[in-house]
Amino acid sequence: MSRVAVIGGGPAGIMAAAAAAGCGHDSVLLEKNEKLGKKLFLTGKGRCNITNSCDTDDFFANIPRNPKFLYSALYGFSNTDIVELINANGVPTKAERGKRIFPASDKSSDVIKALTRHLNNSGAELRLNTEVSGIRKAGSGFELTVNGCREAFDAVIICTGGASYPTTGSTGSGYTFAQKLGHTVTDIRPSLIPLATVEEWPGKLAGLSLKNVTLRAYNKKNRLVYEELGEMLFTHFGVSGPLVLSASSRIADSPEGVRLTIDMKPGLNPDELDRRILRDFEKYQRKQLINGLNDLLPSRLIPVVISISGVPAEINISSVTKAMRESLVKTIKCIPLTVDHALPVEEAIITRGGISVKEIDPSTMESKLVPGLFFAGEIIDVDGYTGGFNLQIAYSTGVLAGRSVR
């Protein structure tokens, strides 16, 4: 039996500590905050998108960086396994659009309670308000500086998260620990992050949410890199919402200058949209154009669409030409935006980058450089798209690391 220190009380740390205890080890979970799951509490707008129920192939397709590294972890503890665990610990779940799994109560606090119950039942020791400030290799084990005191452990699992949402405790300290132990940390960038735009007009629409639109993103070579139907949101600096967060993951390495387009009516082809506009124009034939699109578009967006189209807003609908309608159709199907920059990593939901997967054994999550040292969760250089995939990575890598301690 080994004495195991698990650093970080997020989903990866909770699962790692419970798994190690379940294998008979003296497992100690060290969390510097006053409670577990502080970042988990914020996920899914406070509802907690626990995981995604898609099949395995689709799951790996939603992990853009180093998906093969996760094969052992995800097959060893799957999306089905975490749902069963949450259910077994008193929290029923439900599936929503895109096969996203949420607690039936829509309360992330219930998920944290379920994971805490699982941890307590495992026999692991939990220490809150406990900060690790240093890790040193000592013989075959490790010496940790815990709340200013030195403490010996046989194995260490680092689950300290990335560099996003530092107020929740994810301050990047795990990167420093790993680097001092000889590990490489790849470039840290924001992923699943709102985007600031070159255009200023989104700021005038701040708070306006669009549903059932298609967002497309084109890289600097004008190659389509993202296309999805769903929801998005205008903000004072640009755009956000589920579609934008997903798109940001595809362009995280170089977001500046990426072109976005919004199709407001993806269910209609240009000819069908033109016929729809003609019907509306017949209904509002005595009005000006600015007042003739209320049945088709959100009222706040109408002036923007008309401005981009180049059609005079004050023109009488009876005077709108076919060429003008074609310009309106083109704009409604393809509202253009240009990304100025992604918001800072501190405001990202997920950190892209981390401990190089080349230095971690994917079958155990153990360091290839330091025996007895393990990693799990966001600290590793793997990340997924929005939809519950990143939390599943945390559970699965945590379980694998905990089970692999010798």
Order of alpha helices (4+ residues) and beta strands (2+ residues): beta-alpha-beta-alpha-beta-alpha-alpha-alpha-beta-beta-alpha-beta-beta-beta-beta-beta-alpha-beta-beta-alpha-beta-beta-beta-alpha-beta-alpha-alpha-alpha-beta-beta-beta-alpha
